[in-house]
Amino acid sequence: EDFLSIIYRPLDENLFSEKNLNILKKIRDEIKRIESISSVLTILDVPLFKSPPVSLKDIQDDFITLESPRVNKKLAIKELKNSTLYKNLLISPDLKSSVIQANFKRDLKYEELLLKKTDLVEKKLKGELTPPEETELEKIKSELTILQDLKRKREQLAVAKIRNILNKYRSHAKIFLRGVAMIGSDMISFIKNDLTIFGTAIFIFFIIILGIIFRSVQWIILPILCSVFSVITMMGYLGLSGIRVTVVSANFISLQLIFTMAIAIHIIVRFNELLKEKPEADYRDLIIETVHTIFKPCLYTSLTTIAGFSSLIFSDILPVANFGWMMSIGICISFLITFLFLPSCFLLFKRKISIRKERPHLSIPRVLAKISERFSKTVVLISCLVAFITIIGIFQLEVENSFIDYFKKSTEIYQGMNYHDQNFGGTTPLDIIIDFEKEEEEEYDPEFDDEDEENDIYWYTEEK
């Protein structure tokens, strides 16, 4: 069963007081009422064998818990503290914190389809899959995707309901919610948040930059429309192809917006230059010349960027590989849409397009050119020094493999995991893969065929 765990630590640090045990009971009972929760386990529910000591017969008839009238509380506390079953799992060694485990209801249909899928995939790997089974496998995959989405929504709803319950008691205790479902729910929230914040920030940044560069409404609107169309097209493609956005690939929208905007600005700048150079030239010819002159540089820029992102495709980490595919396809979409959309808009606007008058201003390229010309040796020397320092820095790079450090300290994911690691047994994932060797067939022994039924009795006696 999938489950959520809740760490409960009373502010007065007296876990076994009547007041705190009553709060623990209320939390347990309220969580039990959630539809998708099958059971809840706390220190109030686990069997106690030495509080007072009981015989095996008594345990079979009715075991003692902290809620039992005949429980000896002092002995119960001692047992919980020393028990290898409960210490570090349901209760901290210092007896100040306890864990509430909320178990989700099992989805039997999902589990059954998952087993069928595993069997069919195994057959496919061995090359034994028949065409009808291939069709069945695709059908099962589709059903599993639907069931998985429904399961995730149920878990997200349960997480939200549990949080609402816990919020009522945070004034009495430190409470942390933990679990795979909770992390999954929060990660989706983080992704949505990132997309909203980054998208809004980039949108505002583009308006400001385009306004400073072009000082014209049309040259602000057109690149933004072009970027938005590219992103919408890419999102539609991802939805139709079934590629899911992950934490790794969540920023593809920001990157695609930036790349599309770069190409659009190149085209607009070149078009404006031609308008100024050839004010009497045919308008359509100017558009064609703009596309011809800027096409190759933008194509080479796109190809080199695609080459960079394509290197991620060979990663063994699936989300990273998917991100490589997403960005490579996204750049192709941006390139095509920009070179189709902008020239079409130029034709629609025709001569209504305004040309910004040049004003005296500081030319950054001219300044940089003068610096390079006058201080060429110094520039090369500084560049070599910077390169040397960066090489040293490269050897100082370390790969972060601590899952907890992926999150800010203000998040509940970090706080819950950190508290559990410090006050309970900690969390260390361990995968044990057992590969059974194929059993050899037993050799045929004709002696058994020669035995009569009386001898069978000898071979199958109770002692044997």
Residue pairs with C-beta under 8 A, 6 or more apart in sequence:
1 38
1 103
1 104
1 106
2 103
2 104
2 155
2 179
2 180
2 181
3 101
3 102
3 103
3 104
3 179
4 101
4 102
4 104
4 158
4 159
4 162
4 177
4 178
4 179
4 181
4 182
5 99
5 100
5 101
5 102
5 177
5 178
5 179
6 27
6 99
6 100
6 101
6 102
6 162
6 166
6 175
6 176
6 177
6 178
7 97
7 98
7 99
7 174
7 175
7 176
7 178
7 416
7 419
7 420
7 423
7 424
8 23
8 24
8 27
8 97
8 98
8 99
8 100
8 173
8 174
8 175
9 15
9 96
9 97
9 98
9 173
9 174
9 175
9 419
10 17
10 20
10 23
10 96
10 172
10 173
11 172
11 173
11 174
12 20
13 96
14 20
15 21
15 91
15 95
15 96
15 97
15 98
16 73
16 77
16 95
20 172
20 173
21 44
21 66
23 169
23 172
23 173
24 42
24 43
24 44
24 98
24 100
25 42
25 44
25 67
26 169
27 100
27 165
27 166
27 169
28 40
28 42
28 44
28 45
28 100
30 165
31 37
31 40
31 100
31 102
31 162
31 165
32 39
32 40
34 102
34 158
34 161
34 162
36 104
36 105
36 154
36 155
36 157
36 158
37 102
37 103
37 104
37 105
37 158
38 103
38 104
38 105
38 106
39 102
39 103
40 100
40 101
40 102
40 103
41 90
41 100
41 101
41 103
42 90
42 98
42 99
42 100
42 101
43 66
43 80
43 86
43 90
43 91
43 98
44 65
44 66
44 67
45 65
45 67
46 65
46 85
46 86
46 90
47 59
47 63
47 64
47 65
48 63
48 64
48 65
48 66
48 71
48 75
48 76
48 79
48 80
49 59
49 63
49 64
49 79
50 75
50 78
50 79
51 64
51 71
51 72
51 73
51 75
51 76
51 78
51 79
52 64
52 70
52 72
52 75
54 63
54 64
64 70
64 71
65 71
66 73
66 76
77 95
80 86
80 87
80 90
80 91
80 95
81 87
81 91
81 93
81 95
87 93
88 424
88 425
89 99
89 424
89 425
90 98
90 99
90 101
91 97
91 98
91 99
92 98
92 423
92 424
93 423
94 423
96 423
97 419
97 423
97 424
99 424
102 158
102 162
104 154
104 155
104 158
104 181
107 147
107 151
109 147
110 144
110 147
110 148
110 151
113 140
113 143
113 144
113 147
114 144
116 136
116 140
117 137
117 140
117 141
117 144
120 129
120 133
120 136
120 137
120 140
121 137
123 129
123 133
124 134
124 137
129 137
145 242
152 184
155 181
155 184
155 185
156 181
156 184
156 185
156 188
158 181
159 177
159 181
159 182
159 185
160 185
162 177
163 177
166 175
166 177
169 175
174 419
176 412
176 415
176 416
176 419
176 420
177 412
177 416
178 413
178 416
178 417
178 420
182 412
182 413
183 413
186 411
186 412
186 413
187 247
190 247
191 245
191 246
191 247
191 250
194 250
194 251
195 250
195 253
198 251
198 253
198 254
199 253
199 254
199 257
202 254
202 257
202 258
203 224
206 220
206 223
206 224
206 227
206 257
206 261
207 220
207 224
210 219
210 220
210 223
210 224
210 265
211 220
213 219
213 265
214 220
214 268
214 356
215 356
216 354
216 356
218 349
218 353
218 354
219 268
222 264
222 268
222 342
222 345
223 260
223 261
223 264
223 265
223 268
224 261
225 341
226 260
226 261
226 264
226 337
226 338
226 341
226 342
227 256
227 257
227 260
227 261
227 264
227 334
229 337
229 341
230 256
230 257
230 260
230 330
230 333
230 334
230 337
230 338
231 253
231 256
231 257
231 260
233 333
233 337
234 252
234 256
234 326
234 329
234 330
234 333
234 334
235 253
237 329
237 333
238 245
238 326
243 322
243 325
243 326
244 322
245 252
246 319
246 322
246 323
247 319
248 317
248 319
248 320
248 322
248 323
249 319
249 322
249 323
249 326
252 323
252 326
252 327
252 330
255 327
255 330
256 327
256 330
256 331
256 333
256 334
259 305
259 330
259 331
259 334
260 334
260 337
260 338
262 301
263 298
263 301
263 302
263 334
263 335
263 338
263 339
264 338
264 342
266 294
266 297
266 298
267 290
267 291
267 294
267 298
267 338
267 339
267 342
267 343
268 342
270 290
270 293
270 294
271 286
271 287
271 290
271 346
272 355
272 356
274 281
274 286
274 289
274 290
275 286
275 353
275 355
276 355
278 286
283 347
283 350
283 351
284 347
287 343
287 346
287 347
290 343
290 346
291 339
291 343
295 339
298 335
298 338
298 339
299 335
302 331
302 332
302 334
302 335
305 331
306 327
306 328
306 331
306 332
309 323
309 324
309 327
309 328
309 331
310 324
310 328
311 324
312 320
312 321
312 323
312 324
312 327
313 321
313 324
313 325
313 328
314 321
314 324
315 321
315 324
346 353
371 379
372 379
400 406
403 417
404 413
404 414
404 417
404 418
404 421
407 413
407 414
408 414
409 415
409 418
417 427
420 426
420 427
421 427
451 459
